């Protein structure tokens, strides 16, 4: 393992290649989709109506749910891709 590889695993806070790959992809794609950015801005404007403590708690829960959902989809996609690759051999 190279020094660059070790830094990736440290940054991703994992020993799993799959989780490090997911982390790298999710970090490089943050808010590149204009629809996501627009939806996020709408959410922020709604949350401004709540006290800061509640708004932060709601945002944290939404973020966690979205990230976990995205991560599951990513892992399943990699596994399906692996199965397709095996079938093509």
C-alpha positions in Angstrom: 0.0 0.0 0.0 1.4 3.4 -1.0 1.5 6.5 1.2 -1.3 8.0 -1.0 -3.4 4.9 -0.4 -2.9 5.2 3.4 -3.9 8.9 3.3 -7.2 7.9 1.5 -8.1 5.4 4.1 -7.2 7.8 6.9 -9.3 10.6 5.3 -12.2 8.2 4.8 -11.8 6.8 8.3 -12.1 3.2 7.2 -10.1 0.1 6.5 -12.5 -1.0 3.8 -11.6 -0.4 0.1 -15.3 -0.3 -0.8 -16.1 2.4 1.9 -13.0 4.4 0.9 -14.2 4.3 -2.7 -17.6 5.4 -1.7 -16.2 8.2 0.4 -14.0 9.4 -2.4 -16.9 9.4 -4.9 -19.3 11.2 -2.5 -16.7 13.8 -1.6 -16.0 14.6 -5.3 -19.7 14.8 -6.3 -21.0 17.0 -3.5 -23.8 19.3 -4.8 -22.8 19.0 -8.5 -26.4 18.4 -9.4 -28.3 21.7 -9.7 -31.6 20.0 -8.6 -30.0 18.9 -5.3 -28.6 22.4 -4.7 -32.0 23.9 -5.4 -33.8 21.5 -3.0 -31.2 22.1 -0.4 -31.7 25.8 -0.6 -35.5 25.3 -0.3 -34.9 23.1 2.8 -32.7 25.8 4.3 -35.3 28.5 3.8 -37.9 26.3 5.5 -35.6 25.5 8.4 -34.9 29.1 9.0 -38.4 29.2 10.6 -37.3 26.9 13.4 -35.1 27.7 16.4 -31.4 27.0 15.6 -31.2 23.9 17.8 -34.2 22.2 16.2 -33.0 23.2 12.7 -29.6 21.7 13.3 -31.1 18.5 14.7 -33.4 18.2 11.7 -30.6 18.9 9.2 -28.3 16.3 10.9 -31.1 13.6 10.7 -31.8 14.4 7.1 -28.1 14.3 6.2 -27.6 11.0 8.0 -30.6 9.4 6.3 -29.6 10.6 2.9 -26.0 9.5 3.3 -26.9 6.1 4.5 -29.4 5.6 1.7 -26.8 6.8 -0.9 -24.2 4.5 0.6 -26.4 1.4 0.4 -27.2 2.2 -3.2 -23.5 2.7 -4.0 -22.5 -0.6 -2.4 -25.3 -2.5 -4.1 -24.3 -0.9 -7.4 -20.7 -2.1 -7.0 -21.9 -5.6 -6.1 -24.2 -5.8 -9.1 -21.4 -4.5 -11.3 -19.1 -7.2 -10.0 -21.8 -9.9 -10.8 -22.2 -8.5 -14.3 -18.5 -8.6 -14.8 -18.3 -12.2 -13.7 -21.2 -13.1 -16.1 -19.4 -11.5 -19.0 -16.3 -13.6 -18.5 
